[in-house]
Amino acid sequence: MWDLARQRLLLVNSFEGYVRALDRDGEDEILLALDERVGAVAIRADGGLVVAAASGVGLTDEGGDEVEWLLPLFRDEPEMCFNDAKCDPQGRLWAGSIPKERGTRQGALHRIHRNGSHAVVLPAVGLCNGLDWSPDGRELYFVDSLGADGAAGTLSRYRFDADEGTLGAGTVIATFAQGELPDGMCIDTDGCVWLAVWGAGKVQCFSSEGTLQDEIELPSPRVTSCAFGGPDMRQLFITTGRPMTPGDPHAGAVFVAEPGARGRAPSLFAGD
């Protein structure tokens, strides 16, 4: 995600448990190091970070590296962990849980409040991944990377009740080929979805109805996520993952593209 106030990119080194910051001068700083997997990070409105990790959801203070576990949901469930997460325009954190054993459909999308309360909004998800809201805040777009019995991943659109933080009916607007998993995503000011496709080496742009509009090809197949940033929010930062075996010189690199679209400032974690 883009840290608008400090003009820097925040990203996670997931399996090594790092939260990092890259600024426009190329400085690379480790903000937080955990002894567990980190799925996602967001910024708190009152300073510090909120992190979705293997144990659950934790908070840090401004400039601090100690985590206060707001919701240690999976401390006693080591087979589960949080993956991707993002704040809605009202300041609630939405985080997807995933089973470490693929194919069980035990994942779920959770809504988490500042007081530590939470609710499961979408149960029985194969592999929770990218999510973001439409510019008017009336719809949530959500990725399930892995369907039942290894079926194709999906990008779905749900009606969103901002006051209640609840979802209405959902519609699948795009499906993906076997071996190509939809992953992290973001939405631009025109309402188009920019979606990393793991295994395909590309970021695809879809209209709000699911029509393919554009795509960016990358020199590494394991494209994991993307986020708009930069001084005018017109740069698209794209992350990749490292494979278990060597052979891809670009694996794990962060790329930047200027696709002609403009992103939005990310919502901050405030809660209720």
RAJOBEL-V563663 format. One record per pair of residues at least 12 apart in sequence whose ideal C-beta (glycine too) atoms are under 6 Angstrom apart, sorted by the first residue. I is the first residue (numbers start at 1). GAP is how many residues later the second one is. D is the distance in Angstrom with one decimal. If there is no record, write none. Layout:
I:GAP:D / I:GAP:D
This chain:
1:226:5.3 / 1:265:4.9 / 2:225:5.8 / 2:227:3.1 / 4:261:4.8 / 7:17:6.0 / 8:13:4.9 / 8:15:4.2 / 9:13:4.6 / 9:220:5.8 / 9:228:5.5 / 10:31:5.5 / 12:26:4.6 / 12:29:5.8 / 14:23:5.9 / 14:24:5.6 / 15:22:5.8 / 17:17:4.1 / 17:19:5.6 / 17:21:5.3 / 18:12:5.5 / 18:15:5.5 / 19:12:4.8 / 19:13:4.0 / 19:22:5.0 / 32:33:5.5 / 34:19:5.9 / 36:17:5.6 / 36:18:4.1 / 37:17:4.5 / 37:44:5.6 / 38:15:4.9 / 39:13:4.6 / 39:43:4.4 / 39:44:4.3 / 40:12:4.6 / 40:44:5.2 / 40:45:3.8 / 42:45:5.1 / 42:227:5.2 / 43:225:5.2 / 44:225:4.9 / 45:223:4.1 / 45:225:4.4 / 47:15:3.4 / 48:12:4.6 / 48:13:4.5 / 48:14:5.0 / 50:43:5.9 / 50:219:4.5 / 52:30:3.8 / 52:33:4.0 / 52:43:4.4 / 54:27:3.9 / 55:17:5.3 / 55:19:5.8 / 55:20:5.1 / 56:13:6.0 / 56:15:4.7 / 56:16:4.3 / 56:17:4.0 / 56:18:5.5 / 57:13:5.2 / 57:14:4.3 / 57:55:5.5 / 70:46:4.9 / 71:41:5.9 / 71:45:5.3 / 71:47:5.8 / 79:21:5.4 / 80:17:5.4 / 80:19:5.9 / 82:13:4.9 / 82:15:5.6 / 83:13:5.0 / 83:15:4.6 / 83:45:5.4 / 84:12:5.5 / 84:45:5.1 / 84:46:5.6 / 84:100:5.9 / 86:45:5.4 / 87:180:4.1 / 87:182:5.1 / 89:48:4.7 / 89:178:5.2 / 90:72:5.9 / 91:178:6.0 / 91:179:2.9 / 91:180:5.9 / 92:19:5.6 / 92:21:5.9 / 92:73:5.7 / 93:19:4.3 / 93:176:5.5 / 94:17:5.7 / 95:15:5.2 / 96:13:5.2 / 96:32:2.4 / 98:29:5.7 / 98:30:5.5 / 105:19:5.1 / 105:21:5.1 / 107:18:4.0 / 107:21:4.7 / 108:12:4.8 / 108:15:4.9 / 108:17:5.8 / 109:12:5.0 / 109:13:4.0 / 109:19:5.8 / 111:54:5.3 / 113:158:4.6 / 113:159:4.8 / 114:157:2.0 / 121:46:5.8 / 125:19:5.3 / 126:18:5.2 / 126:20:3.9 / 126:21:5.6 / 127:18:3.9 / 127:19:4.0 / 129:14:4.1 / 129:16:4.6 / 129:54:5.4 / 130:13:4.3 / 130:54:4.3 / 130:55:3.4 / 132:53:6.0 / 132:54:5.4 / 132:55:4.4 / 134:57:5.5 / 135:54:5.9 / 135:56:5.4 / 137:25:5.4 / 138:22:5.8 / 139:18:5.5 / 139:21:5.5 / 140:18:4.7 / 140:20:4.6 / 141:16:5.4 / 141:52:5.6 / 142:14:5.4 / 143:12:5.6 / 143:39:4.7 / 145:36:4.4 / 145:37:5.7 / 152:23:4.6 / 152:24:5.1 / 153:23:4.8 / 153:28:5.1 / 153:29:4.6 / 154:18:4.8 / 154:21:5.5 / 155:18:5.7 / 155:19:4.2 / 155:27:5.6 / 156:14:4.9 / 156:16:5.0 / 157:14:5.3 / 157:16:5.4 / 158:12:4.4 / 173:37:3.0 / 174:32:5.7 / 174:36:4.5 / 179:20:5.1 / 180:17:5.3 / 180:19:4.8 / 180:20:4.3 / 181:17:4.3 / 181:18:5.7 / 182:13:5.6 / 182:15:6.0 / 183:13:4.4 / 183:15:4.5 / 183:41:5.3 / 184:12:5.0 / 184:40:5.8 / 184:41:2.5 / 186:40:5.8 / 186:41:5.1 / 186:42:5.9 / 188:73:4.1 / 188:74:5.9 / 188:75:5.5 / 189:73:4.9 / 189:75:5.8 / 191:17:4.6 / 192:13:5.4 / 192:15:5.9 / 193:13:4.5 / 194:32:5.4 / 196:27:4.3 / 196:28:5.7 / 196:29:5.2 / 196:30:5.2 / 198:24:5.8 / 198:25:5.9 / 199:22:5.6 / 201:17:5.0 / 201:20:4.2 / 202:13:5.1 / 202:15:5.1 / 203:13:4.5 / 203:23:5.3 / 203:35:5.8 / 216:41:5.2 / 219:31:4.7 / 220:20:4.5 / 220:28:5.4 / 220:30:4.0 / 220:31:5.2 / 222:18:5.2 / 222:19:4.2 / 223:17:5.6 / 224:15:4.8 / 224:16:6.0 / 224:17:4.9 / 225:14:5.0 / 226:12:4.7 / 228:35:2.1 / 233:29:5.3 / 233:30:4.4 / 234:24:6.0 / 234:28:5.2 / 235:21:5.3 / 235:23:5.9 / 236:21:4.7 / 236:23:5.6 / 237:19:5.5 / 238:17:4.4 / 239:15:5.5 / 240:12:6.0 / 240:13:5.6
